[in-house]
Amino acid sequence: MMSRLRPSAGQAIGLVLSALIAVVLLEVGLRAGGLLFLAFQEGRNQLSLRQEETYRILCIGESTTAYGGRQSYPSQLERLLNERANGVRFSVINKGIPNTNTDVILSQLAQNLDRYRPHVVVAMMGFNDYYAAEADRVGVPLLRSLRIYKLLRMALHAARGDTFLASPATVTSVAESEDVLWDRLRANPRDLDALEALAGRRTMRPAAAEAMLQAVLAAQPDDAHAHFAVARLHQGWGERDEAKAALQNAIRLAPQWKDPKQNLAILLSVSGQETEAYRLIREVVAAGQGDAKTWMCLRAMISDDLDKGRIEEAKAKLDDAFALLPADADETRAHLLEIQGRLLRMLGDEAGADTVFRRAEAVRGRLVRTRTERNYLEVVRVLAARGIPLIAVQYPVRPLEPLREMLGSQTGVVFVDNERTFRDALRGGRYEEYFIDSVGGNFGHTTPRGAHLLAENVAAAVLRLLRPAR
C-alpha cells in the first residue's frame, strides 16, 4: 500500500550514496583489474622480446586470444615454433583484448605495429562484432562504456546465452535535474513525461514522491499511461507488489498495450511466477507486437528452462517461438538457433547441434558482415602498406568459407582453418577437454589443450609462410 511508512529522507540519501559508492568502487576495481591484466600481458610480451634477432609475430584478437596466460595460444605458439624451426628464434606478442571488437582492434593496430615491429600479424577476430552491433541498437554510449555493464553482459551471455537488456526508453536523460522534473509535476500532475523520467531514477525524497503518486492517480484514475508510469516509479524503488498492482491496472485499462505486459512479465519471472510471465510474453508475440525487448524476454525464459533442466518445457517454447517468429527477424532467429543447438547438445545429438550452430552462424554472419569485413580489409590494407603479411585465423569449429569470402581476393593473406581439426578432436574426446564455456554456441574460450590445438594450426601456417623466404 502507498500509505505504508517509508525510510526517512536521511536514510534514503544514505542508501543512495552507499549504492553509488559501491558502484564507483566496483567500476574502479574492474578498470584496475583490466589494467593489471594488460600489465601482466605486456610483461610476458617484453620477456619474449628480450630475445635478440627474433622473428616477431603479433597476435591480435579478443578474449579467445588474450586469455590463458602462459597457456594461451600465443604463448604456446611461441614455444612450438622455437622447438620446430631450426636456426630461427621467434617472439610472439599477445595483444588480445578481452570483450572488444574489430573497431577497437583496428584503432590500436598502427601503434602496435610501431611498437613491436612484427614480421607477421596473426588475427582471430570478428565474433564480438555481433554484440557490438546489438549494443549499438540497445542502450546508450555512456552505459556501454562502463566495465560493470560489460561484465554483466559478458557473464549473462556466457551463463544463459541471453539477457534482459534495458531499452532506450528506460535510460533517462540527464538534461533536466530532478528538481525541475518535480516542479513540472507539481504544476501539472498529468505530465507523464516528467513522471517517466523520474521513474528511471531513485528519488531521494520518498515522502514527496508518495504525495505526487497519489496526485497523479487521483487526477487520472482511468489513464493506463498514468498507472504504467506509477508502476515504473515503484519498480525504481524496488517495490514489486505495488508495481505489479499498477501494471495490472494499466493492462485492465488498455488490454492491447504491450509495454505493461512486458514489464509485468519480467516482474513475475523474477518472482518465480514463470508460467504466468510466459503467458503474458507469448500473448504479446502472438499479437504481432513483439519488439527486440519482447523477444529477449522470451529467449531468456527458454534459456532459463534449459539452465534448470526443464528440457521438455524449453523444447515446447522453442518450437512455439520459431512458429511465431517473423520472417525478417534474423537477429532473434540467430539467438533461437543457438538455444536450439544447446538443447540438442544436452539431448546428446551432437550432429543435430552442429547443423543448427552452422545455421546460426550463417544468419549471424549476415548481420555483422559489413563491420567485420570493413575492418578486416582495413587491417589488410595497413599491413600491405608496411609489407607485413596477415595470417587470418578462423575460430575453432567455425567454417573457413565466410573468412575466405571476405579476404580471398586479397594478396598477402594466409588462412588458418580450425574447423576440421577441432571437429576431429571433439569426435574423439569431450567438449570440456577443449573449451571451458560455450560463449560461441559450438565453441568457447579454450582450455590449455584447446589452445595447444590452436597454436599447432597457427604454427603450421607461420612455418609455411616462412619457408619460401629461407
C-alpha positions as CSV (number, residue, x, y, z in Angstrom):
1,M,0.0,0.0,0.0
2,M,1.2,3.5,-0.7
3,S,0.3,4.7,2.8
4,R,2.8,2.5,4.5
5,L,5.8,4.1,6.2
6,R,8.9,4.7,4.1
7,P,12.5,5.3,5.2
8,S,13.4,8.8,6.3
9,A,15.0,11.2,3.8
10,G,18.3,10.9,5.6
11,Q,18.2,7.1,5.4
12,A,17.3,7.2,1.7
13,I,20.1,9.6,1.0
14,G,22.5,7.3,2.9
15,L,21.3,4.3,0.9
16,V,21.7,6.0,-2.4
17,L,25.1,7.3,-1.6
18,S,26.2,3.9,-0.4
19,A,25.0,2.3,-3.6
20,L,26.7,5.0,-5.7
21,I,30.0,4.5,-3.8
22,A,29.7,0.7,-4.2
23,V,29.1,1.1,-8.0
24,V,32.0,3.6,-8.3
25,L,34.4,1.3,-6.3
26,L,33.3,-1.7,-8.4
27,E,33.9,0.2,-11.7
28,V,37.3,1.4,-10.5
29,G,38.1,-2.1,-9.4
30,L,37.1,-3.6,-12.8
31,R,39.2,-1.0,-14.6
32,A,42.1,-1.6,-12.3
33,G,41.8,-5.3,-12.9
34,G,41.8,-4.7,-16.6
35,L,44.9,-2.6,-16.4
36,L,46.5,-5.3,-14.2
37,F,45.7,-7.9,-16.8
38,L,47.2,-5.8,-19.6
39,A,50.2,-5.1,-17.4
40,F,50.9,-8.8,-16.9
41,Q,50.3,-9.4,-20.6
42,E,52.8,-6.7,-21.5
43,G,55.3,-8.2,-19.0
44,R,55.1,-11.5,-20.9
45,N,55.4,-9.7,-24.2
46,Q,58.6,-7.9,-23.1
47,L,60.2,-11.1,-21.8
48,S,59.6,-12.6,-25.2
49,L,61.0,-9.5,-27.0
50,R,64.3,-9.7,-25.0
51,Q,65.5,-12.4,-27.3
52,E,67.7,-10.8,-29.9
53,E,67.2,-11.2,-33.6
54,T,63.9,-13.0,-33.4
55,Y,61.1,-13.3,-35.9
56,R,58.3,-11.3,-34.3
57,I,54.7,-12.3,-34.5
58,L,51.9,-10.0,-33.3
59,C,48.7,-11.8,-32.3
60,I,45.5,-9.6,-32.3
61,G,42.0,-10.5,-31.3
62,E,39.6,-10.7,-28.4
63,S,39.4,-12.8,-25.2
64,T,39.9,-16.0,-27.2
65,T,43.4,-14.7,-27.9
66,A,44.0,-12.8,-24.7
67,Y,43.1,-15.4,-22.0
68,G,45.2,-18.2,-20.8
69,G,48.4,-16.6,-19.6
70,R,51.3,-18.9,-20.2
71,Q,48.8,-21.4,-21.6
72,S,47.2,-19.0,-24.1
73,Y,47.5,-20.0,-27.7
74,P,50.1,-17.1,-28.5
75,S,52.3,-18.3,-25.6
76,Q,52.1,-21.9,-26.7
77,L,52.7,-20.8,-30.3
78,E,56.0,-19.3,-29.3
79,R,57.1,-22.4,-27.6
80,L,56.1,-24.7,-30.5
81,L,57.8,-22.5,-33.1
82,N,61.0,-22.3,-31.1
83,E,61.0,-26.1,-30.8
84,R,60.5,-26.8,-34.5
85,A,62.2,-24.1,-36.5
86,N,65.9,-24.8,-36.7
87,G,68.1,-21.7,-36.9
88,V,65.2,-19.2,-36.3
89,R,64.1,-17.7,-33.0
90,F,60.5,-16.5,-32.5
91,S,58.9,-13.9,-30.3
92,V,55.1,-13.9,-30.1
93,I,53.4,-10.8,-28.8
94,N,49.9,-11.3,-27.4
95,K,47.8,-8.1,-27.9
96,G,44.4,-9.8,-27.5
97,I,41.9,-7.6,-25.7
98,P,39.0,-9.1,-23.7
99,N,35.5,-8.0,-24.6
100,T,36.4,-5.9,-27.6
101,N,35.5,-5.8,-31.2
102,T,37.2,-5.1,-34.6
103,D,36.7,-1.4,-34.3
104,V,38.9,-1.2,-31.2
105,I,41.4,-3.8,-32.6
106,L,41.8,-1.7,-35.8
107,S,42.1,1.6,-33.8
108,Q,45.2,0.2,-32.0
109,L,46.8,-1.6,-34.9
110,A,49.1,1.2,-36.1
111,Q,50.6,1.9,-32.6
112,N,51.1,-1.9,-32.1
113,L,52.9,-2.1,-35.4
114,D,55.1,0.9,-34.4
115,R,55.9,-0.5,-31.0
116,Y,56.6,-4.2,-31.8
117,R,57.7,-4.1,-35.5
118,P,56.3,-7.5,-36.2
119,H,57.3,-9.6,-39.3
120,V,53.8,-11.1,-39.4
121,V,50.4,-10.4,-37.8
122,V,48.0,-13.1,-36.7
123,A,44.3,-12.1,-36.4
124,M,41.4,-14.1,-35.0
125,M,38.7,-11.6,-34.6
126,G,35.1,-10.6,-35.5
127,F,33.0,-12.7,-33.1
128,N,32.3,-9.8,-30.8
129,D,31.1,-7.6,-33.6
130,Y,27.7,-9.1,-33.3
131,Y,27.4,-7.9,-29.7
132,A,28.8,-4.6,-30.7
133,A,26.1,-4.2,-33.3
134,E,23.5,-5.3,-30.7
135,A,24.8,-2.7,-28.2
136,D,24.5,-0.1,-30.9
137,R,20.8,-0.9,-31.1
138,V,20.2,-1.2,-27.4
139,G,21.5,1.2,-24.7
140,V,23.5,4.4,-24.8
141,P,27.2,5.1,-25.3
142,L,27.9,6.1,-21.7
143,L,26.3,2.9,-20.4
144,R,28.2,0.7,-22.9
145,S,31.5,2.3,-21.8
146,L,31.1,1.1,-18.2
147,R,33.0,-2.0,-17.2
148,I,30.1,-3.0,-14.9
149,Y,27.8,-3.1,-17.9
150,K,30.3,-5.1,-19.9
151,L,30.9,-7.5,-17.1
152,L,27.2,-8.2,-16.6
153,R,26.6,-8.6,-20.3
154,M,29.5,-11.0,-20.7
155,A,28.5,-13.0,-17.6
156,L,24.9,-13.2,-18.6
157,H,25.6,-14.1,-22.2
158,A,28.0,-16.8,-21.1
159,A,25.7,-18.2,-18.5
160,R,22.4,-18.0,-20.4
161,G,23.1,-17.0,-23.9
162,D,20.7,-14.1,-23.5
163,T,19.7,-11.4,-21.0
164,F,17.2,-8.7,-20.3
165,L,18.6,-5.5,-21.7
166,A,17.4,-2.1,-20.9
167,S,15.6,-0.5,-23.9
168,P,16.5,3.1,-24.7
169,A,13.2,4.2,-23.1
170,T,14.4,3.0,-19.7
171,V,17.6,5.1,-19.8
172,T,16.5,8.6,-18.8
173,S,18.0,11.9,-20.0
174,V,20.1,13.9,-17.5
175,A,19.3,17.1,-19.3
176,E,16.7,18.0,-16.6
177,S,17.5,17.8,-12.9
178,E,15.3,16.0,-10.5
179,D,14.2,19.4,-9.1
180,V,13.0,20.5,-12.5
181,L,11.1,17.3,-13.0
182,W,9.3,17.6,-9.7
183,D,8.4,21.2,-10.4
184,R,6.9,20.1,-13.7
185,L,4.8,17.5,-11.9
186,R,3.6,20.0,-9.3
187,A,2.5,22.3,-12.0
188,N,0.8,19.5,-14.0
189,P,0.2,16.1,-12.4
190,R,-0.7,14.9,-15.9
191,D,2.9,15.4,-17.1
192,L,3.6,11.8,-17.6
193,D,6.9,12.5,-19.4
194,A,8.3,14.0,-16.2
195,L,7.0,11.1,-14.2
196,E,8.5,8.6,-16.7
197,A,11.9,10.4,-16.4
198,L,11.7,10.2,-12.6
199,A,10.8,6.5,-12.9
200,G,14.3,5.8,-14.1
201,R,15.9,7.5,-11.1
202,R,15.9,6.5,-7.4
203,T,14.3,9.6,-5.9
204,M,15.8,11.0,-2.7
205,R,12.5,12.3,-1.4
206,P,10.1,9.4,-1.0
207,A,7.6,11.5,1.0
208,A,7.2,14.0,-1.8
209,A,7.1,11.1,-4.3
210,E,4.3,9.4,-2.3
211,A,2.2,12.6,-2.5
212,M,2.9,13.0,-6.2
213,L,1.9,9.4,-7.0
214,Q,-1.4,9.9,-5.2
215,A,-2.0,13.2,-7.0
216,V,-1.3,11.6,-10.4
217,L,-3.7,8.7,-9.9
218,A,-6.3,11.0,-8.4
219,A,-6.1,13.2,-11.4
220,Q,-6.4,10.4,-14.0
221,P,-7.6,7.1,-12.4
222,D,-8.7,5.7,-15.8
223,D,-5.5,6.5,-17.7
224,A,-3.4,3.4,-18.4
225,H,-0.3,5.5,-19.1
226,A,-0.6,7.0,-15.6
227,H,-0.7,3.6,-14.0
228,F,2.2,2.4,-16.1
229,A,4.3,5.5,-15.1
230,V,3.4,4.9,-11.5
231,A,4.4,1.2,-11.8
232,R,7.8,2.2,-13.2
233,L,8.4,4.5,-10.3
234,H,7.6,1.7,-7.9
235,Q,9.9,-0.5,-9.8
236,G,12.7,2.1,-9.4
237,W,12.1,1.8,-5.6
238,G,12.2,-2.0,-5.7
239,E,8.5,-2.2,-4.6
240,R,7.4,-5.2,-6.6
241,D,3.9,-5.6,-5.2
242,E,2.9,-2.0,-5.8
243,A,4.5,-2.1,-9.3
244,K,2.5,-5.3,-10.1
245,A,-0.8,-3.8,-9.0
246,A,-0.2,-0.7,-11.1
247,L,0.8,-2.7,-14.1
248,Q,-2.3,-4.9,-13.7
249,N,-4.4,-1.7,-13.7
250,A,-2.7,-0.5,-16.8
251,I,-3.4,-3.8,-18.6
252,R,-7.0,-3.8,-17.5
253,L,-7.5,-0.3,-18.9
254,A,-5.5,-0.9,-22.1
255,P,-5.5,-4.6,-22.8
256,Q,-3.9,-4.2,-26.2
257,W,-0.9,-2.2,-24.9
258,K,2.2,-4.4,-24.8
259,D,4.5,-2.4,-22.5
260,P,2.7,-3.1,-19.2
261,K,2.5,-6.8,-20.2
262,Q,6.3,-6.9,-20.8
263,N,7.1,-5.2,-17.5
264,L,4.7,-7.4,-15.6
265,A,6.1,-10.5,-17.2
266,I,9.6,-9.5,-16.1
267,L,8.4,-8.9,-12.5
268,L,6.5,-12.2,-12.4
269,S,9.5,-14.1,-13.8
270,V,12.0,-12.8,-11.2
271,S,9.3,-13.5,-8.5
272,G,9.1,-17.2,-9.5
273,Q,5.8,-16.9,-11.3
274,E,7.2,-18.2,-14.6
275,T,4.1,-19.7,-16.1
276,E,2.1,-16.5,-15.9
277,A,5.2,-14.5,-17.1
278,Y,5.5,-16.7,-20.2
279,R,1.7,-16.4,-20.9
280,L,2.0,-12.6,-21.0
281,I,5.1,-12.5,-23.2
282,R,3.6,-15.1,-25.6
283,E,0.4,-13.1,-25.8
284,V,2.4,-10.0,-26.9
285,V,4.3,-12.1,-29.5
286,A,1.2,-13.8,-30.8
287,A,-0.5,-10.5,-31.3
288,G,2.4,-9.4,-33.6
289,Q,3.5,-6.7,-31.1
290,G,6.8,-8.2,-30.1
291,D,9.9,-5.9,-30.3
292,A,13.5,-6.6,-29.6
293,K,12.9,-6.4,-25.8
294,T,9.9,-8.8,-26.0
295,W,12.0,-11.5,-27.8
296,M,14.9,-11.0,-25.4
297,C,12.5,-11.8,-22.6
298,L,11.2,-14.8,-24.4
299,R,14.6,-16.1,-25.2
300,A,15.7,-15.6,-21.6
301,M,12.7,-17.7,-20.4
302,I,13.7,-20.5,-22.7
303,S,17.3,-20.4,-21.6
304,D,16.2,-20.4,-18.0
305,D,14.3,-23.6,-18.7
306,L,17.4,-25.2,-20.1
307,D,19.6,-24.0,-17.2
308,K,17.1,-25.6,-14.8
309,G,17.0,-28.9,-16.7
310,R,13.4,-28.4,-17.9
311,I,14.1,-29.8,-21.4
312,E,10.6,-30.6,-22.5
313,E,9.3,-27.1,-21.4
314,A,12.2,-25.5,-23.3
315,K,11.6,-27.5,-26.4
316,A,7.9,-26.7,-26.5
317,K,8.6,-22.9,-26.0
318,L,11.3,-23.0,-28.6
319,D,9.1,-24.7,-31.2
320,D,6.4,-22.2,-30.5
321,A,8.9,-19.3,-30.8
322,F,10.0,-20.4,-34.2
323,A,6.4,-20.7,-35.3
324,L,5.7,-17.1,-34.2
325,L,8.9,-15.6,-35.4
326,P,8.6,-13.0,-38.2
327,A,10.4,-13.9,-41.4
328,D,12.7,-10.8,-41.3
329,A,13.7,-11.3,-37.6
330,D,17.2,-12.5,-38.3
331,E,18.8,-11.3,-35.1
332,T,16.2,-13.2,-33.0
333,R,16.5,-16.2,-35.3
334,A,20.2,-16.5,-34.7
335,H,19.7,-16.4,-30.9
336,L,16.9,-19.0,-31.1
337,L,19.1,-21.3,-33.2
338,E,21.9,-21.1,-30.7
339,I,19.5,-22.0,-27.9
340,Q,18.2,-24.9,-30.1
341,G,21.8,-26.1,-30.5
342,R,22.3,-26.0,-26.8
343,L,19.2,-28.1,-26.3
344,L,20.2,-30.7,-28.9
345,R,23.7,-31.0,-27.3
346,M,22.0,-31.6,-23.9
347,L,20.0,-34.3,-25.6
348,G,23.2,-35.9,-26.9
349,D,22.5,-35.1,-30.5
350,E,25.9,-33.6,-31.4
351,A,25.3,-33.9,-35.2
352,G,22.0,-32.1,-34.9
353,A,23.5,-29.4,-32.7
354,D,26.4,-28.9,-35.1
355,T,23.9,-28.4,-38.0
356,V,21.9,-25.8,-36.0
357,F,25.0,-24.0,-34.9
358,R,26.1,-23.7,-38.6
359,R,22.7,-22.2,-39.4
360,A,23.0,-19.7,-36.5
361,E,26.5,-18.7,-37.7
362,A,25.2,-18.1,-41.3
363,V,22.4,-15.9,-40.0
364,R,24.7,-14.1,-37.6
365,G,27.3,-13.6,-40.3
366,R,24.7,-11.7,-42.5
367,L,24.1,-9.3,-39.6
368,V,27.7,-8.4,-38.8
369,R,29.4,-8.9,-42.1
370,T,29.7,-5.2,-43.0
371,R,31.5,-4.2,-39.9
372,T,33.8,-7.2,-39.7
373,E,34.6,-7.2,-43.4
374,R,35.3,-3.4,-43.5
375,N,37.7,-3.7,-40.5
376,Y,39.4,-6.8,-41.7
377,L,40.0,-5.3,-45.2
378,E,41.5,-2.2,-43.5
379,V,43.8,-4.3,-41.4
380,V,45.0,-6.0,-44.7
381,R,45.5,-2.5,-46.3
382,V,47.5,-1.2,-43.3
383,L,49.7,-4.2,-43.2
384,A,50.2,-4.3,-47.0
385,A,51.4,-0.7,-46.9
386,R,54.2,-1.8,-44.5
387,G,54.9,-5.1,-46.3
388,I,53.6,-7.3,-43.4
389,P,51.7,-10.4,-44.3
390,L,48.5,-11.4,-42.4
391,I,47.6,-14.8,-41.1
392,A,43.8,-14.8,-40.8
393,V,42.6,-17.4,-38.3
394,Q,39.0,-18.7,-38.1
395,Y,37.6,-19.6,-34.7
396,P,37.6,-23.2,-33.5
397,V,34.9,-25.4,-35.2
398,R,33.6,-22.5,-37.3
399,P,33.8,-22.9,-41.2
400,L,36.5,-21.1,-43.0
401,E,34.4,-20.1,-46.0
402,P,33.0,-16.8,-44.7
403,L,36.5,-15.6,-43.9
404,R,37.7,-16.6,-47.3
405,E,34.8,-14.8,-48.9
406,M,35.8,-11.6,-47.1
407,L,39.5,-11.7,-47.8
408,G,40.0,-14.3,-50.5
409,S,40.9,-11.8,-53.2
410,Q,43.5,-10.0,-51.0
411,T,47.2,-10.7,-51.5
412,G,49.5,-11.3,-48.6
413,V,46.8,-13.3,-46.6
414,V,47.3,-16.8,-45.3
415,F,44.3,-18.6,-43.8
416,V,44.1,-21.0,-40.8
417,D,41.2,-23.4,-40.8
418,N,40.3,-24.6,-37.3
419,E,37.1,-26.4,-38.3
420,R,38.3,-29.8,-39.3
421,T,41.0,-30.3,-36.6
422,F,38.7,-29.3,-33.8
423,R,35.8,-31.4,-35.1
424,D,38.1,-34.4,-35.3
425,A,39.2,-33.7,-31.7
426,L,35.7,-33.3,-30.4
427,R,34.6,-36.6,-32.0
428,G,37.4,-38.3,-30.1
429,G,37.0,-36.5,-26.8
430,R,34.7,-34.4,-24.6
431,Y,33.8,-30.8,-25.3
432,E,35.1,-29.9,-21.8
433,E,38.6,-31.1,-22.7
434,Y,38.9,-28.2,-25.3
435,F,36.6,-25.4,-24.1
436,I,35.8,-24.0,-20.6
437,D,32.5,-22.5,-21.7
438,S,30.3,-22.1,-24.8
439,V,30.1,-18.4,-25.5
440,G,30.1,-19.1,-29.2
441,G,27.5,-21.8,-29.1
442,N,29.6,-24.5,-30.6
443,F,32.9,-23.2,-29.2
444,G,34.2,-21.2,-26.3
445,H,37.3,-20.0,-24.5
446,T,39.9,-22.7,-24.8
447,T,41.4,-24.9,-22.2
448,P,45.2,-25.4,-22.4
449,R,44.5,-28.4,-24.6
450,G,42.3,-26.4,-26.9
451,A,44.8,-23.5,-27.0
452,H,47.5,-26.1,-27.9
453,L,45.4,-27.2,-30.9
454,L,45.0,-23.6,-32.0
455,A,48.7,-23.0,-31.6
456,E,49.5,-26.1,-33.7
457,N,47.4,-24.9,-36.6
458,V,48.8,-21.3,-36.5
459,A,52.4,-22.6,-36.2
460,A,51.9,-24.7,-39.4
461,A,50.8,-21.5,-41.2
462,V,53.7,-19.5,-39.9
463,L,56.2,-22.1,-41.0
464,R,54.6,-22.3,-44.4
465,L,54.9,-18.6,-44.7
466,L,58.5,-18.6,-43.6
467,R,59.7,-21.5,-45.7
468,P,59.9,-19.7,-49.1
469,A,62.0,-16.9,-47.5
470,R,64.6,-19.3,-46.1
